[in-house]
Amino acid sequence: MDRKSKAIELYLQGYKIIEIAKKLGVSQPAVTKMLKQFPEYHKEKEQRKKENQEKARQWRNEYKKQKREQYDEEYELVIRDHEQAAAALSRKGKLSNDVLIKLCIIHYDYNKKKERLIFNESAGKRPADLPGSVYVHKNILKQFRV
């Protein structure tokens, strides 16, 4: 069997051009040149192209779906926090320190010695309505213990 017929046979079996070139011991351009002489090559190439486009489309749709779900989860968390803050405001007309701390907890660090949450200045300038530090009872916020 000559190289041309071996190349087309391998290609129709699903091998890639780079794999065929390695098996036959020739360059990739040489394999492509051989394959272009066969009408089956062009049909197979179109079929592979369509399959790859379909795979890419499915991957994009799955990726978009995952991103959408992730966004929906984050959005629900934001809405829930907003509703809690709105409820706290509507009852008292002013947010308590506890509610403020809960809403801005990522800007506070736990000081083990003083058993306090202390505002982390590296997070930015502290707004006037946020307390600089808040006493934390050891039974209430165990997650801040190190």
C-alpha contacts under 8 A as a table, 3 or more apart, distances in Angstrom:
res1	aa1	res2	aa2	distance
1	M	5	S	6.59
1	M	6	K	6.46
2	D	5	S	5.74
2	D	6	K	6.21
3	R	6	K	5.02
3	R	7	A	5.88
3	R	24	L	7.09
4	K	7	A	5.09
4	K	8	I	6.33
4	K	34	M	5.64
4	K	35	L	7.03
5	S	8	I	5.25
5	S	9	E	6.03
6	K	9	E	5.06
6	K	10	L	6.14
7	A	10	L	5.24
7	A	11	Y	6.10
7	A	20	I	6.39
7	A	24	L	7.75
7	A	31	V	6.94
7	A	34	M	7.44
7	A	35	L	6.88
8	I	11	Y	4.95
8	I	12	L	6.06
8	I	35	L	6.01
8	I	38	F	7.58
8	I	41	Y	7.02
9	E	12	L	5.26
9	E	13	Q	6.29
10	L	13	Q	5.01
10	L	14	G	6.65
10	L	15	Y	5.68
10	L	20	I	6.70
11	Y	14	G	5.31
11	Y	15	Y	4.98
11	Y	16	K	6.49
11	Y	17	I	7.19
11	Y	20	I	7.32
11	Y	41	Y	7.61
12	L	15	Y	7.23
12	L	41	Y	7.60
12	L	44	E	6.94
15	Y	19	E	6.20
15	Y	20	I	6.51
16	K	19	E	5.28
16	K	20	I	6.31
17	I	20	I	5.04
17	I	21	A	6.09
17	I	28	Q	6.32
17	I	31	V	6.71
17	I	32	T	7.16
18	I	21	A	5.11
18	I	22	K	6.38
18	I	28	Q	5.92
19	E	22	K	5.19
19	E	23	K	6.29
20	I	23	K	5.09
20	I	24	L	6.08
20	I	31	V	7.28
21	A	24	L	5.28
21	A	25	G	5.66
21	A	26	V	5.05
21	A	27	S	5.56
21	A	28	Q	5.42
21	A	30	A	7.99
21	A	31	V	6.13
22	K	25	G	5.05
22	K	26	V	6.68
22	K	27	S	7.82
26	V	30	A	6.45
26	V	31	V	7.02
27	S	30	A	5.22
27	S	31	V	6.49
28	Q	31	V	5.11
28	Q	32	T	6.27
29	P	32	T	5.03
29	P	33	K	6.09
30	A	33	K	5.04
30	A	34	M	6.24
31	V	34	M	5.08
31	V	35	L	6.12
32	T	35	L	5.07
32	T	36	K	6.09
33	K	36	K	5.35
33	K	37	Q	7.13
34	M	37	Q	5.84
34	M	38	F	7.87
35	L	38	F	5.69
35	L	41	Y	5.94
36	K	39	P	7.33
36	K	41	Y	6.41
36	K	42	H	7.20
37	Q	41	Y	7.95
38	F	41	Y	5.51
38	F	42	H	7.38
39	P	42	H	5.46
39	P	43	K	6.68
40	E	43	K	5.16
40	E	44	E	6.07
41	Y	44	E	5.15
41	Y	45	K	5.92
42	H	45	K	5.00
42	H	46	E	6.20
43	K	46	E	5.23
43	K	47	Q	6.22
44	E	47	Q	5.00
44	E	48	R	6.11
45	K	48	R	5.16
45	K	49	K	6.09
46	E	49	K	4.97
46	E	50	K	6.25
47	Q	50	K	5.19
47	Q	51	E	6.24
48	R	51	E	5.01
48	R	52	N	6.07
49	K	52	N	5.17
49	K	53	Q	6.16
50	K	53	Q	5.06
50	K	54	E	6.18
51	E	54	E	5.10
51	E	55	K	6.20
52	N	55	K	5.01
52	N	56	A	6.04
53	Q	56	A	5.05
53	Q	57	R	6.07
54	E	57	R	5.01
54	E	58	Q	6.16
55	K	58	Q	5.13
55	K	59	W	6.10
56	A	59	W	5.04
56	A	60	R	6.12
57	R	60	R	5.14
57	R	61	N	6.18
58	Q	61	N	5.11
58	Q	62	E	6.13
59	W	62	E	5.13
59	W	63	Y	6.07
60	R	63	Y	5.02
60	R	64	K	6.08
61	N	64	K	5.11
61	N	65	K	6.08
62	E	65	K	5.00
62	E	66	Q	6.23
63	Y	66	Q	5.19
63	Y	67	K	6.23
64	K	67	K	5.08
64	K	68	R	6.00
65	K	68	R	5.04
65	K	69	E	6.18
66	Q	69	E	5.14
66	Q	70	Q	6.14
67	K	70	Q	5.03
67	K	71	Y	6.04
68	R	71	Y	5.05
68	R	72	D	6.07
69	E	72	D	5.00
69	E	73	E	6.26
70	Q	73	E	5.23
70	Q	74	E	6.33
71	Y	74	E	5.15
71	Y	75	Y	5.95
72	D	75	Y	4.98
72	D	76	E	6.10
73	E	76	E	5.17
73	E	77	L	6.43
74	E	77	L	5.16
74	E	78	V	6.33
75	Y	78	V	5.11
75	Y	79	I	6.12
76	E	79	I	5.07
76	E	80	R	6.05
77	L	80	R	5.12
77	L	81	D	6.17
78	V	81	D	5.17
78	V	82	H	6.03
79	I	82	H	4.96
79	I	83	E	6.06
80	R	83	E	5.10
80	R	84	Q	6.22
81	D	84	Q	5.10
81	D	85	A	6.17
81	D	103	L	7.31
82	H	85	A	5.11
82	H	86	A	6.03
83	E	86	A	5.00
83	E	87	A	6.03
84	Q	87	A	5.07
84	Q	88	A	6.14
85	A	88	A	5.05
85	A	89	L	6.09
85	A	95	L	7.52
85	A	99	V	7.23
85	A	103	L	7.92
86	A	89	L	5.05
86	A	90	S	6.01
87	A	90	S	5.15
87	A	91	R	6.33
88	A	91	R	5.48
88	A	92	K	6.55
88	A	93	G	7.74
88	A	94	K	7.49
88	A	95	L	6.09
88	A	96	S	7.91
88	A	99	V	7.55
89	L	92	K	5.54
89	L	93	G	4.77
89	L	94	K	5.19
89	L	95	L	5.47
90	S	93	G	5.40
90	S	94	K	7.83
92	K	95	L	7.07
95	L	99	V	6.10
95	L	100	L	6.32
96	S	99	V	5.31
96	S	100	L	6.25
97	N	100	L	5.01
97	N	101	I	5.99
97	N	130	L	7.37
97	N	131	P	7.05
98	D	101	I	5.17
98	D	102	K	6.12
99	V	102	K	5.00
99	V	103	L	6.21
100	L	103	L	5.19
100	L	104	C	6.19
100	L	130	L	6.74
101	I	104	C	5.08
101	I	105	I	5.31
101	I	108	Y	7.89
101	I	130	L	7.55
102	K	105	I	5.15
104	C	107	H	5.79
104	C	108	Y	7.40
105	I	108	Y	5.41
106	I	109	D	7.82
107	H	119	F	5.95
107	H	120	N	5.59
107	H	123	A	5.90
108	Y	117	L	5.75
108	Y	118	I	5.32
108	Y	119	F	4.42
108	Y	120	N	5.33
109	D	117	L	5.47
109	D	118	I	5.37
109	D	119	F	6.38
109	D	120	N	6.19
110	Y	115	E	7.00
110	Y	116	R	5.84
110	Y	117	L	4.54
110	Y	118	I	6.28
110	Y	144	F	5.72
110	Y	145	R	7.28
111	N	114	K	5.69
111	N	115	E	5.55
111	N	116	R	5.33
111	N	117	L	6.10
111	N	118	I	6.76
112	K	115	E	4.98
112	K	116	R	7.10
112	K	145	R	6.60
112	K	146	V	7.48
114	K	135	Y	7.97
115	E	135	Y	6.23
115	E	136	V	5.72
115	E	137	H	7.13
115	E	138	K	7.21
116	R	133	S	6.31
116	R	134	V	5.37
116	R	135	Y	4.42
116	R	136	V	5.20
117	L	133	S	5.36
117	L	134	V	5.21
117	L	135	Y	6.49
117	L	136	V	6.69
118	I	132	G	5.95
118	I	133	S	4.28
118	I	134	V	6.67
119	F	126	R	7.38
119	F	131	P	7.65
119	F	132	G	5.28
119	F	133	S	6.04
120	N	123	A	5.75
120	N	124	G	7.78
121	E	124	G	5.46
121	E	125	K	6.18
121	E	126	R	6.94
122	S	125	K	7.91
126	R	130	L	6.65
126	R	132	G	7.58
127	P	130	L	5.57
128	A	131	P	7.53
131	P	134	V	6.84
136	V	140	I	7.01
136	V	141	L	6.61
137	H	140	I	5.44
137	H	141	L	6.74
138	K	141	L	6.01
138	K	142	K	6.05
139	N	142	K	6.12
141	L	144	F	6.02
141	L	145	R	7.80
142	K	145	R	5.54
143	Q	146	V	7.97
